Amino acid sequence: MGIRFPRIVNAKNSLRRVPFASEATNVPKGHFAVYVGETEKKRFVVPISYLKNPLFQNLLNQAAEEFGFDHPMGGLTIPCSEEVFMDLTSTL
């Protein structure tokens, strides 16, 4: 008998954390890369369908205000903690 966390399981099914070196250029069709974190950035590959969600759009607007549109890492940089990002995306 164990404790189940359905929100965490759903988030893991829709998100993939990708290591910087090995799969840094591989983004599946219908997905895009985002970098999340306050000090150490972690790369996630998320479905394009997230772009339609108002919560995710708000997060992207905050990123545009803070970082602009120049992303030297090759993906969008989102200025929030990994925990906040995972919580938000688990509700999508």
GIWOLIN-V692174 format. One record per backbone hydrogen bond with DSSP energy under -1.0 kcal/mol. CO is the residue of the C=O (numbers start at 1). NH is the residue of the N-H. Records with the same first field share a line. If there is no record, write none. Layout:
# GIWOLIN-V692174
CO = NH ; NH
This chain:
# GIWOLIN-V692174
5 = 9
6 = 10
7 = 11
8 = 12
9 = 13
10 = 14
11 = 15
16 = 45
28 = 31
30 = 48
32 = 46
33 = 76
34 = 44
35 = 78
36 = 42
42 = 36
43 = 18
44 = 34
45 = 16
46 = 32
47 = 50
48 = 51
49 = 52
50 = 53
53 = 57
54 = 58
55 = 59
56 = 60
57 = 61
58 = 62
59 = 63
60 = 64
61 = 65
62 = 66
63 = 67
64 = 68
71 = 74
76 = 35
78 = 37 ; 80
80 = 37
81 = 85
82 = 86
83 = 87
84 = 88
85 = 89
86 = 90
88 = 91
